[in-house]
Amino acid sequence: MSLFIINRYLGDNERPASKSQSEALLQKLQQKAEWKQRQTLKEREEHQREDQTEQKKPKKRKSKDVGFNEDDSENHNEAVELRRKEGGEKRTKRDVSEDPIKDAADSEDKPAEPEESSPAHTGFTVLGDFEHKPSSKVHRVLPQWLAQPDAICRDIKNNLLPVCVESPLCPQLQKKLQDNGVHHFFPVQAEVIPAILDAAQHGSLLGRGGFRPRDICVSAPTGSGKTLAFVLPVIQVLMTRMVCEVRALAVLPTKELAQQVYKVFGTYAEGTPLRVLMLAGQKSFAAEQASLSEIRGGVRRSTADIIVATPGRLVDHINKNSGLCLQQLRFLIIDEADRMIDSMHQSWLSLVTRAVYGPETTKLLGRTEPACITAASLSPPQMPLQKLLFSATLTQNPEKLQQLGLHQPRLFSSAHSNDPPADATALKPERFDFPQGLTEYYVPCTLSKKPLLILHFILRMKLHPILCFTNSRETAHRLYLLVQLFGGVQAAEFSSRLSPNERKRTLKEFDQGKIQLLISTDAAARGIDIPGVKCVVNYDAPQFIRMYIHRVGRTARAGKSGLAFTFLLRVQEKRFLQMVQEAGSPGLQKQIVKPESLKSMEERYEGTLQELAGVVKKEKTR
Ligand SMILES: Nc1ncnc2c1ncn2[C@@H]1O[C@H](COP(=O)(O)OP(=O)(O)OP(=O)(O)O)[C@@H](O)[C@H]1O
């Protein structure tokens, strides 16, 4: 018994054509072909006549005529038509076309259209005819949570919520804020603090119908107060804990940033039972290990509730089993999240996740890594791990964000609040929000005039303190040497040339106003909070928009005003201005420094350059 019936296409008459029928058909088709040939010749003559009179588009018509043998094509068409009728061969658009010249042109320009010209074949599907099927364009679409975030108001100054009025924070933290001069919440804090507290109001253990809290992503401008937006609610949730265990882990890309966030945690945890610890390589590994736990009553106990770490040191502690226990972790805070995603190759996140859920799934109240939500997965009560992501330039790329394994994420963003809703789901070039008090300039210049310009900014325009960025540590070092040799400016450099302690001291001195010009690589571009910086100079134009946003974001913080200058060579201007504009900048103004303004410094500058050559040579031989 046959399992399949194979139906073949039998032509218009639905039965095989006999030999005489084929011959008749062939004759008919040949006549038709001859008639068409005559028609085409006639048309061509007409066209030629038109061409002679108009002589407007000779090339286009020529291109249609050249390289395409109409007659061959026509005959070929008809022959194929016949063969197909006889044998059911695959049929293409060109085979049935009325006008091969038009087809040749069309087939280059347009996708193939459905074959309406042959009514006899309606309803017949040509298998494997992929090439000629019209293909629709793929529109990439953002997931709902990214496309429609909770909007954070951009205006810091006019949207201040008093700390004491209807505050979600406990009186102890409110007082702490007042003591530290914080009397109002910034918009990002007013939105994010209640959201984190709300998710934790049912206590630490969830399950049995309770819901796992949604992960939170925050994209808000530089200097808008994101640090307090996570420090305050985390402290409030944890301050009533009974036993000291690591319940919050904040991961930051650099030592300096870890130090800064550690300080803020320390300030607000003071007076509570919570203990904060830093694992960022400021101390030796052994010293950090010793500070992680202590033996009390014969049992090893954690000595930290909150840990602030860099990914490198964190991975060391997990891998070397130094006594860091993350099995009670409730909050995983990822600051500068877009940068942290880029450092995912260190696989720090998967190590943390493994350390949180561990292999011990059998023990009572053991944690299992959540997978699909089912009645069974919800039934054992267990502590949820909530991820909190923060950045001024949070990526909108779902594929990148997916690496973080977010659970029903909720996005708070100021960058998207002005986008029209109709376009909200489309994947567009990424746009970011810039601080309101920031005024951006670009200074057209030549390579040789750059050092003179920076000296002019400090000595003539009195713009200090300036934070000046270069693209390499070599440039930073040479510029530093040159400014030192020129004299009259208190300058310092900040890069990986310096030891962590030297870097720490330099930042402190810059903060204290002892340094007028800090020449830095991108090491100081992200997150560093030095409230006194009035002016940022991009001595070298940054190559990527994210880096530009973070660099210029070192000024105009916390609602203050600030200036950012970017020195641009002529070849850089077009691309750079376009990049900044596309990212949503309100616009860069052109600042021209006249050559006469630099004239008086030029002689001394030339002498300094010669001195510099000597110093650099000496350094190299050392
Ligand atoms: N509510 C507030 N009132 C007054 N000052 C505040 C308030 N919140 C934060 N600040 C101050 O604003 C400055 C910037 O805050 P923070 O460093 O948290 O910004 P950020 O958004 O994390 O910036 P970046 O993206 O550059 O890291 C800090 O000096 C901080 O003390």
The ligand as a MOL file (V3000), in Angstrom:
LIG
                    3D

  0  0  0     0  0            999 V3000
M  V30 BEGIN CTAB
M  V30 COUNTS 31 33 0 0 0
M  V30 BEGIN ATOM
M  V30 1 N 19.7040 64.5550 46.7240 0
M  V30 2 C 20.8910 65.1200 46.6070 0
M  V30 3 N 21.0870 66.3960 46.9930 0
M  V30 4 C 22.2920 66.9890 46.8670 0
M  V30 5 N 23.3810 66.3720 46.3540 0
M  V30 6 C 23.2420 65.1070 45.9480 0
M  V30 7 C 21.9960 64.4130 46.0650 0
M  V30 8 N 22.1640 63.1770 45.5770 0
M  V30 9 C 23.4420 63.0920 45.1920 0
M  V30 10 N 24.0860 64.2430 45.4090 0
M  V30 11 C 25.4820 64.5450 45.0580 0
M  V30 12 O 25.5630 64.5720 43.6420 0
M  V30 13 C 26.8470 64.1610 43.2310 0
M  V30 14 C 26.7060 63.1430 42.1140 0
M  V30 15 O 26.1110 61.9530 42.6100 0
M  V30 16 P 26.5330 60.5100 42.0970 0
M  V30 17 O 28.0010 60.3520 42.1620 0
M  V30 18 O 25.6940 59.5450 42.7810 0
M  V30 19 O 26.1160 60.6500 40.5600 0
M  V30 20 P 25.9580 59.5040 39.4970 0
M  V30 21 O 24.6090 59.6430 38.9280 0
M  V30 22 O 26.3240 58.2040 40.0920 0
M  V30 23 O 27.0290 59.9570 38.4220 0
M  V30 24 P 27.9360 59.0690 37.4410 0
M  V30 25 O 27.0230 58.5210 36.4110 0
M  V30 26 O 28.8990 60.0470 36.8980 0
M  V30 27 O 28.5710 58.0150 38.2710 0
M  V30 28 C 27.5400 63.6180 44.4640 0
M  V30 29 O 28.4770 64.5740 44.9080 0
M  V30 30 C 26.4470 63.4640 45.4770 0
M  V30 31 O 26.8960 63.6680 46.7880 0
M  V30 END ATOM
M  V30 BEGIN BOND
M  V30 1 1 1 2
M  V30 2 1 2 3
M  V30 3 2 2 7
M  V30 4 2 3 4
M  V30 5 1 4 5
M  V30 6 2 5 6
M  V30 7 1 6 7
M  V30 8 1 6 10
M  V30 9 1 7 8
M  V30 10 2 8 9
M  V30 11 1 9 10
M  V30 12 1 10 11
M  V30 13 1 11 12
M  V30 14 1 11 30
M  V30 15 1 12 13
M  V30 16 1 13 14
M  V30 17 1 13 28
M  V30 18 1 14 15
M  V30 19 1 15 16
M  V30 20 2 16 17
M  V30 21 1 16 18
M  V30 22 1 16 19
M  V30 23 1 19 20
M  V30 24 2 20 21
M  V30 25 1 20 22
M  V30 26 1 20 23
M  V30 27 1 23 24
M  V30 28 2 24 25
M  V30 29 1 24 26
M  V30 30 1 24 27
M  V30 31 1 28 29
M  V30 32 1 28 30
M  V30 33 1 30 31
M  V30 END BOND
M  V30 END CTAB
M  END
